[in-house]
Amino acid sequence: MKNGGTVMTDHELVEQARSGNDEAFQDLIEKHYRTVQKFAFQIGVHRTDVEDITQDVFLKVYRSLSSFTGKTLTTWLYSITLNAARDHMRREKRQRRNVEVMKGKQPAKPYAELGSREASWELHDMLLRLEEKYRIPLILHYFHDQSFKEIGDVIGKSESAVKTRVMRARRQLKKEWEKVGVEA
C-alpha cells in the first residue's frame, strides 16, 4: 500500500491494479477483505460459506477492474458481494429443496447446531428474518457506516427510499425484540 512512503488511496490502488500491478491488487484485498466477509455473513451467508463468497467477490473484482466507474470502491464491493451472496443463497436454497424433497423433512433452523442463546445470535437471526429490501439497507447503515445515498447506489434506490426502508426495518426489529422480552 506504500508508494514512495505514502499510503495509496483506493482509487490509486485500482489504477495500479488495472495496470497489472499485482501488489496493488493484493493491497486492495487486504484492505477490504474483512469488510466483504462481515457483510456477506450479516446478509445471510452461512458462516461456513463466507470464505468462499469472499474469494468469489475478489475474483469478480479482479475480472471487472476495467469496468470500475470511479464510484467509491466500498460501494462497488458491497454491490458485488450482495450479488454473489444472492446467487449463492439461491443455489443453496435450490440444493436444500432438492435434499428436503428426497428426505421429506423441513430445513433446520439456522444456528440450531450452535445451541447459542446469546443476544448477538438472536439479533443475527432477527436480521435474517427481515425481508431483504429492509435487511440490506439496515446492515449497510448500522454495521458498515454507509450513508443513505451510498446505500442507494448499492441497491439502486433513492436516498429517501433507503431512509424509509431503514426506518421500517428498525420498527420491525423493535417489535421482534419486544416479543422476546428485550426492551428496545
C-alpha atoms as an extended CHARMM CRD file, in Angstrom:
* protein
*
       184  EXT
         1         1  MET       CA              0.0000000000        0.0000000000        0.0000000000  PROA      1               0.0000000000
         2         2  LYS       CA              3.0080000000        2.2200000000        0.1230000000  PROA      2               0.0000000000
         3         3  ASN       CA              4.0230000000        4.2890000000       -2.8540000000  PROA      3               0.0000000000
         4         4  GLY       CA              7.1990000000        6.1500000000       -2.0930000000  PROA      4               0.0000000000
         5         5  GLY       CA              6.3890000000        6.1430000000        1.6230000000  PROA      5               0.0000000000
         6         6  THR       CA              2.7600000000        7.2870000000        1.2930000000  PROA      6               0.0000000000
         7         7  VAL       CA             -0.3760000000        5.2100000000        1.6160000000  PROA      7               0.0000000000
         8         8  MET       CA             -2.2150000000        4.8870000000       -1.6920000000  PROA      8               0.0000000000
         9         9  THR       CA             -5.9330000000        5.5930000000       -1.8910000000  PROA      9               0.0000000000
        10        10  ASP       CA             -8.3970000000        3.0160000000       -3.1670000000  PROA      10              0.0000000000
        11        11  HSD       CA             -8.5680000000        4.8880000000       -6.4680000000  PROA      11              0.0000000000
        12        12  GLU       CA             -4.7720000000        4.7910000000       -6.8340000000  PROA      12              0.0000000000
        13        13  LEU       CA             -4.6890000000        1.0960000000       -5.9320000000  PROA      13              0.0000000000
        14        14  VAL       CA             -7.3750000000        0.3510000000       -8.5370000000  PROA      14              0.0000000000
        15        15  GLU       CA             -5.4630000000        2.2770000000      -11.1860000000  PROA      15              0.0000000000
        16        16  GLN       CA             -2.2520000000        0.4390000000      -10.3010000000  PROA      16              0.0000000000
        17        17  ALA       CA             -4.0590000000       -2.9250000000      -10.3500000000  PROA      17              0.0000000000
        18        18  ARG       CA             -5.5830000000       -2.0810000000      -13.7420000000  PROA      18              0.0000000000
        19        19  SER       CA             -2.0570000000       -1.5040000000      -14.9960000000  PROA      19              0.0000000000
        20        20  GLY       CA             -1.1110000000       -5.0300000000      -13.9620000000  PROA      20              0.0000000000
        21        21  ASN       CA              0.3930000000       -4.2820000000      -10.5540000000  PROA      21              0.0000000000
        22        22  ASP       CA             -0.4640000000       -7.4580000000       -8.6190000000  PROA      22              0.0000000000
        23        23  GLU       CA              0.8710000000       -6.0000000000       -5.3710000000  PROA      23              0.0000000000
        24        24  ALA       CA             -1.6240000000       -3.1320000000       -5.6030000000  PROA      24              0.0000000000
        25        25  PHE       CA             -4.4620000000       -5.5960000000       -6.0950000000  PROA      25              0.0000000000
        26        26  GLN       CA             -3.2400000000       -7.6310000000       -3.1350000000  PROA      26              0.0000000000
        27        27  ASP       CA             -3.2410000000       -4.4190000000       -1.0750000000  PROA      27              0.0000000000
        28        28  LEU       CA             -6.8640000000       -3.8050000000       -2.1070000000  PROA      28              0.0000000000
        29        29  ILE       CA             -7.7760000000       -7.3100000000       -0.9950000000  PROA      29              0.0000000000
        30        30  GLU       CA             -6.0190000000       -6.9330000000        2.3470000000  PROA      30              0.0000000000
        31        31  LYS       CA             -7.6580000000       -3.5790000000        2.9500000000  PROA      31              0.0000000000
        32        32  HSD       CA            -11.2270000000       -4.7110000000        2.2120000000  PROA      32              0.0000000000
        33        33  TYR       CA            -11.2640000000       -8.4770000000        2.8350000000  PROA      33              0.0000000000
        34        34  ARG       CA            -12.7330000000       -8.3010000000        6.3400000000  PROA      34              0.0000000000
        35        35  THR       CA            -15.4370000000       -5.8370000000        5.2500000000  PROA      35              0.0000000000
        36        36  VAL       CA            -16.6010000000       -8.2020000000        2.4950000000  PROA      36              0.0000000000
        37        37  GLN       CA            -16.5720000000      -11.1760000000        4.8950000000  PROA      37              0.0000000000
        38        38  LYS       CA            -18.5400000000       -9.2870000000        7.5240000000  PROA      38              0.0000000000
        39        39  PHE       CA            -21.1460000000       -8.0130000000        5.0620000000  PROA      39              0.0000000000
        40        40  ALA       CA            -21.6170000000      -11.4590000000        3.4760000000  PROA      40              0.0000000000
        41        41  PHE       CA            -22.2180000000      -13.0190000000        6.8980000000  PROA      41              0.0000000000
        42        42  GLN       CA            -24.5600000000      -10.2600000000        8.0080000000  PROA      42              0.0000000000
        43        43  ILE       CA            -26.7760000000      -10.5650000000        4.9460000000  PROA      43              0.0000000000
        44        44  GLY       CA            -27.2710000000      -14.2620000000        5.4680000000  PROA      44              0.0000000000
        45        45  VAL       CA            -24.3630000000      -16.2480000000        4.0550000000  PROA      45              0.0000000000
        46        46  HSD       CA            -23.7460000000      -19.1910000000        6.3740000000  PROA      46              0.0000000000
        47        47  ARG       CA            -20.5240000000      -18.8100000000        8.3170000000  PROA      47              0.0000000000
        48        48  THR       CA            -19.0330000000      -21.8970000000        6.6420000000  PROA      48              0.0000000000
        49        49  ASP       CA            -19.5520000000      -20.3170000000        3.2030000000  PROA      49              0.0000000000
        50        50  VAL       CA            -18.3370000000      -16.7810000000        3.9390000000  PROA      50              0.0000000000
        51        51  GLU       CA            -14.7510000000      -17.5130000000        2.8980000000  PROA      51              0.0000000000
        52        52  ASP       CA            -15.8420000000      -18.9280000000       -0.4650000000  PROA      52              0.0000000000
        53        53  ILE       CA            -18.1050000000      -15.9630000000       -1.1600000000  PROA      53              0.0000000000
        54        54  THR       CA            -15.3620000000      -13.5060000000       -0.1900000000  PROA      54              0.0000000000
        55        55  GLN       CA            -12.8890000000      -15.1500000000       -2.5430000000  PROA      55              0.0000000000
        56        56  ASP       CA            -15.5220000000      -15.1850000000       -5.2810000000  PROA      56              0.0000000000
        57        57  VAL       CA            -16.1100000000      -11.4540000000       -4.7600000000  PROA      57              0.0000000000
        58        58  PHE       CA            -12.4310000000      -10.5970000000       -5.1760000000  PROA      58              0.0000000000
        59        59  LEU       CA            -12.1660000000      -12.8350000000       -8.2280000000  PROA      59              0.0000000000
        60        60  LYS       CA            -15.0770000000      -10.8960000000       -9.7550000000  PROA      60              0.0000000000
        61        61  VAL       CA            -13.4360000000       -7.6170000000       -8.7490000000  PROA      61              0.0000000000
        62        62  TYR       CA            -10.2070000000       -8.6570000000      -10.4590000000  PROA      62              0.0000000000
        63        63  ARG       CA            -12.0300000000       -9.6670000000      -13.6270000000  PROA      63              0.0000000000
        64        64  SER       CA            -14.0130000000       -6.4380000000      -13.7720000000  PROA      64              0.0000000000
        65        65  LEU       CA            -11.4620000000       -3.8380000000      -12.6850000000  PROA      65              0.0000000000
        66        66  SER       CA            -11.6900000000       -2.2960000000      -16.1440000000  PROA      66              0.0000000000
        67        67  SER       CA            -15.4160000000       -1.6380000000      -15.6410000000  PROA      67              0.0000000000
        68        68  PHE       CA            -14.9890000000        0.1240000000      -12.2870000000  PROA      68              0.0000000000
        69        69  THR       CA            -16.5410000000        3.5560000000      -12.8760000000  PROA      69              0.0000000000
        70        70  GLY       CA            -14.9330000000        5.5030000000      -10.0850000000  PROA      70              0.0000000000
        71        71  LYS       CA            -17.7440000000        5.4930000000       -7.5270000000  PROA      71              0.0000000000
        72        72  THR       CA            -16.4520000000        4.5640000000       -4.1060000000  PROA      72              0.0000000000
        73        73  LEU       CA            -14.7410000000        1.2050000000       -4.0490000000  PROA      73              0.0000000000
        74        74  THR       CA            -16.6670000000        0.0740000000       -0.9830000000  PROA      74              0.0000000000
        75        75  THR       CA            -19.9920000000        0.7890000000       -2.7070000000  PROA      75              0.0000000000
        76        76  TRP       CA            -18.8320000000       -1.3170000000       -5.6580000000  PROA      76              0.0000000000
        77        77  LEU       CA            -17.6500000000       -4.0900000000       -3.3130000000  PROA      77              0.0000000000
        78        78  TYR       CA            -20.9820000000       -4.1110000000       -1.4560000000  PROA      78              0.0000000000
        79        79  SER       CA            -22.8290000000       -4.4390000000       -4.7840000000  PROA      79              0.0000000000
        80        80  ILE       CA            -20.6410000000       -7.3150000000       -5.9320000000  PROA      80              0.0000000000
        81        81  THR       CA            -20.8980000000       -9.0050000000       -2.5300000000  PROA      81              0.0000000000
        82        82  LEU       CA            -24.6720000000       -8.6240000000       -2.4850000000  PROA      82              0.0000000000
        83        83  ASN       CA            -24.9780000000      -10.1880000000       -5.9430000000  PROA      83              0.0000000000
        84        84  ALA       CA            -22.5600000000      -13.0200000000       -5.1140000000  PROA      84              0.0000000000
        85        85  ALA       CA            -24.4100000000      -13.7340000000       -1.8570000000  PROA      85              0.0000000000
        86        86  ARG       CA            -27.7900000000      -13.7200000000       -3.5950000000  PROA      86              0.0000000000
        87        87  ASP       CA            -26.5040000000      -16.1300000000       -6.2490000000  PROA      87              0.0000000000
        88        88  HSD       CA            -25.0210000000      -18.3790000000       -3.5810000000  PROA      88              0.0000000000
        89        89  MET       CA            -28.1610000000      -18.3520000000       -1.4500000000  PROA      89              0.0000000000
        90        90  ARG       CA            -30.3360000000      -19.1780000000       -4.4750000000  PROA      90              0.0000000000
        91        91  ARG       CA            -28.0930000000      -22.1630000000       -5.2610000000  PROA      91              0.0000000000
        92        92  GLU       CA            -28.1690000000      -23.2350000000       -1.5990000000  PROA      92              0.0000000000
        93        93  LYS       CA            -31.9420000000      -22.9130000000       -1.4360000000  PROA      93              0.0000000000
        94        94  ARG       CA            -32.3240000000      -24.9840000000       -4.5870000000  PROA      94              0.0000000000
        95        95  GLN       CA            -29.9890000000      -27.6560000000       -3.2030000000  PROA      95              0.0000000000
        96        96  ARG       CA            -31.7670000000      -27.7130000000        0.1880000000  PROA      96              0.0000000000
        97        97  ARG       CA            -35.1230000000      -28.0080000000       -1.5390000000  PROA      97              0.0000000000
        98        98  ASN       CA            -33.8630000000      -30.9670000000       -3.5510000000  PROA      98              0.0000000000
        99        99  VAL       CA            -32.4390000000      -32.6420000000       -0.4490000000  PROA      99              0.0000000000
       100       100  GLU       CA            -35.6130000000      -31.9680000000        1.5590000000  PROA      100             0.0000000000
       101       101  VAL       CA            -37.7730000000      -33.4230000000       -1.1760000000  PROA      101             0.0000000000
       102       102  MET       CA            -35.6300000000      -36.5360000000       -1.0770000000  PROA      102             0.0000000000
       103       103  LYS       CA            -35.6740000000      -36.7300000000        2.7260000000  PROA      103             0.0000000000
       104       104  GLY       CA            -39.2280000000      -35.4920000000        3.2360000000  PROA      104             0.0000000000
       105       105  LYS       CA            -38.1130000000      -33.1810000000        6.0850000000  PROA      105             0.0000000000
       106       106  GLN       CA            -38.2290000000      -29.4630000000        6.8270000000  PROA      106             0.0000000000
       107       107  PRO       CA            -34.9540000000      -27.4840000000        6.8300000000  PROA      107             0.0000000000
       108       108  ALA       CA            -33.3020000000      -26.9730000000       10.2180000000  PROA      108             0.0000000000
       109       109  LYS       CA            -33.3490000000      -23.5760000000       11.9120000000  PROA      109             0.0000000000
       110       110  PRO       CA            -30.1390000000      -21.5920000000       11.2140000000  PROA      110             0.0000000000
       111       111  TYR       CA            -27.5880000000      -21.8410000000       14.0060000000  PROA      111             0.0000000000
       112       112  ALA       CA            -29.5290000000      -24.5560000000       15.8170000000  PROA      112             0.0000000000
       113       113  GLU       CA            -26.3160000000      -26.5680000000       15.8940000000  PROA      113             0.0000000000
       114       114  LEU       CA            -24.6470000000      -23.8270000000       17.8990000000  PROA      114             0.0000000000
       115       115  GLY       CA            -27.0690000000      -24.0340000000       20.7920000000  PROA      115             0.0000000000
       116       116  SER       CA            -26.4210000000      -20.3470000000       21.3800000000  PROA      116             0.0000000000
       117       117  ARG       CA            -28.9180000000      -18.0680000000       23.1090000000  PROA      117             0.0000000000
       118       118  GLU       CA            -26.6760000000      -15.0210000000       23.0740000000  PROA      118             0.0000000000
       119       119  ALA       CA            -28.2770000000      -11.7380000000       22.1110000000  PROA      119             0.0000000000
       120       120  SER       CA            -25.9340000000      -11.2990000000       19.1620000000  PROA      120             0.0000000000
       121       121  TRP       CA            -27.1040000000      -14.5890000000       17.6220000000  PROA      121             0.0000000000
       122       122  GLU       CA            -30.7000000000      -13.6680000000       18.3280000000  PROA      122             0.0000000000
       123       123  LEU       CA            -30.1860000000      -10.3130000000       16.6110000000  PROA      123             0.0000000000
       124       124  HSD       CA            -28.4660000000      -12.0050000000       13.6760000000  PROA      124             0.0000000000
       125       125  ASP       CA            -31.3980000000      -14.3910000000       13.2940000000  PROA      125             0.0000000000
       126       126  MET       CA            -33.8630000000      -11.4990000000       13.5430000000  PROA      126             0.0000000000
       127       127  LEU       CA            -31.9650000000       -9.6320000000       10.8350000000  PROA      127             0.0000000000
       128       128  LEU       CA            -32.1060000000      -12.6820000000        8.5960000000  PROA      128             0.0000000000
       129       129  ARG       CA            -35.8810000000      -12.8640000000        9.0590000000  PROA      129             0.0000000000
       130       130  LEU       CA            -36.3110000000       -9.3260000000        7.7300000000  PROA      130             0.0000000000
       131       131  GLU       CA            -37.2120000000       -9.0290000000        4.0700000000  PROA      131             0.0000000000
       132       132  GLU       CA            -34.0670000000       -8.4320000000        2.0250000000  PROA      132             0.0000000000
       133       133  LYS       CA            -35.2730000000       -4.9750000000        0.9550000000  PROA      133             0.0000000000
       134       134  TYR       CA            -35.1490000000       -3.9460000000        4.6410000000  PROA      134             0.0000000000
       135       135  ARG       CA            -32.2470000000       -6.1070000000        5.8330000000  PROA      135             0.0000000000
       136       136  ILE       CA            -29.6170000000       -4.9260000000        3.3280000000  PROA      136             0.0000000000
       137       137  PRO       CA            -30.0470000000       -1.1470000000        3.9320000000  PROA      137             0.0000000000
       138       138  LEU       CA            -30.1620000000       -1.6510000000        7.7160000000  PROA      138             0.0000000000
       139       139  ILE       CA            -26.9510000000       -3.6990000000        7.7410000000  PROA      139             0.0000000000
       140       140  LEU       CA            -25.1200000000       -1.3090000000        5.4300000000  PROA      140             0.0000000000
       141       141  HSD       CA            -26.1720000000        1.7000000000        7.5070000000  PROA      141             0.0000000000
       142       142  TYR       CA            -25.5990000000        0.4370000000       11.0410000000  PROA      142             0.0000000000
       143       143  PHE       CA            -22.8730000000       -2.1570000000       10.6160000000  PROA      143             0.0000000000
       144       144  HSD       CA            -20.9110000000       -0.6560000000        7.6980000000  PROA      144             0.0000000000
       145       145  ASP       CA            -21.4610000000        3.0760000000        8.3190000000  PROA      145             0.0000000000
       146       146  GLN       CA            -22.7600000000        3.7180000000        4.8160000000  PROA      146             0.0000000000
       147       147  SER       CA            -24.7720000000        6.8800000000        4.1740000000  PROA      147             0.0000000000
       148       148  PHE       CA            -28.2860000000        6.6120000000        2.7980000000  PROA      148             0.0000000000
       149       149  LYS       CA            -27.0080000000        7.9160000000       -0.5350000000  PROA      149             0.0000000000
       150       150  GLU       CA            -24.2370000000        5.2980000000       -0.6700000000  PROA      150             0.0000000000
       151       151  ILE       CA            -26.7360000000        2.5640000000        0.1750000000  PROA      151             0.0000000000
       152       152  GLY       CA            -28.9860000000        3.8640000000       -2.5760000000  PROA      152             0.0000000000
       153       153  ASP       CA            -26.0830000000        3.4830000000       -5.0010000000  PROA      153             0.0000000000
       154       154  VAL       CA            -25.5660000000       -0.1270000000       -3.8870000000  PROA      154             0.0000000000
       155       155  ILE       CA            -29.2030000000       -1.2050000000       -4.1520000000  PROA      155             0.0000000000
       156       156  GLY       CA            -30.3690000000        1.1450000000       -6.9040000000  PROA      156             0.0000000000
       157       157  LYS       CA            -32.8800000000        3.1300000000       -4.8450000000  PROA      157             0.0000000000
       158       158  SER       CA            -33.3000000000        6.7880000000       -3.9170000000  PROA      158             0.0000000000
       159       159  GLU       CA            -31.9270000000        8.1950000000       -0.6850000000  PROA      159             0.0000000000
       160       160  SER       CA            -35.4610000000        8.7440000000        0.6440000000  PROA      160             0.0000000000
       161       161  ALA       CA            -36.4480000000        5.1500000000       -0.1930000000  PROA      161             0.0000000000
       162       162  VAL       CA            -33.4120000000        3.9110000000        1.7210000000  PROA      162             0.0000000000
       163       163  LYS       CA            -34.3020000000        6.0600000000        4.7450000000  PROA      163             0.0000000000
       164       164  THR       CA            -37.8280000000        4.6520000000        4.7160000000  PROA      164             0.0000000000
       165       165  ARG       CA            -36.5770000000        1.0840000000        4.4910000000  PROA      165             0.0000000000
       166       166  VAL       CA            -34.1320000000        1.5720000000        7.3720000000  PROA      166             0.0000000000
       167       167  MET       CA            -36.8850000000        3.1240000000        9.4900000000  PROA      167             0.0000000000
       168       168  ARG       CA            -39.2600000000        0.2160000000        8.7380000000  PROA      168             0.0000000000
       169       169  ALA       CA            -36.5340000000       -2.3370000000        9.4560000000  PROA      169             0.0000000000
       170       170  ARG       CA            -35.8220000000       -0.7200000000       12.8200000000  PROA      170             0.0000000000
       171       171  ARG       CA            -39.5250000000       -0.7780000000       13.6520000000  PROA      171             0.0000000000
       172       172  GLN       CA            -39.7810000000       -4.4810000000       12.7610000000  PROA      172             0.0000000000
       173       173  LEU       CA            -36.6800000000       -5.3350000000       14.8060000000  PROA      173             0.0000000000
       174       174  LYS       CA            -38.0210000000       -3.4150000000       17.7790000000  PROA      174             0.0000000000
       175       175  LYS       CA            -41.2520000000       -5.4390000000       17.6660000000  PROA      175             0.0000000000
       176       176  GLU       CA            -39.2450000000       -8.6770000000       17.4850000000  PROA      176             0.0000000000
       177       177  TRP       CA            -37.0490000000       -7.6380000000       20.4340000000  PROA      177             0.0000000000
       178       178  GLU       CA            -40.1500000000       -6.8260000000       22.4810000000  PROA      178             0.0000000000
       179       179  LYS       CA            -41.6280000000      -10.2550000000       21.6860000000  PROA      179             0.0000000000
       180       180  VAL       CA            -38.5980000000      -11.9800000000       23.2100000000  PROA      180             0.0000000000
       181       181  GLY       CA            -38.7300000000       -9.6890000000       26.2330000000  PROA      181             0.0000000000
       182       182  VAL       CA            -35.9390000000       -7.2540000000       25.4720000000  PROA      182             0.0000000000
       183       183  GLU       CA            -36.6690000000       -3.5510000000       25.8480000000  PROA      183             0.0000000000
       184       184  ALA       CA            -35.5220000000       -1.5720000000       22.7930000000  PROA      184             0.0000000000
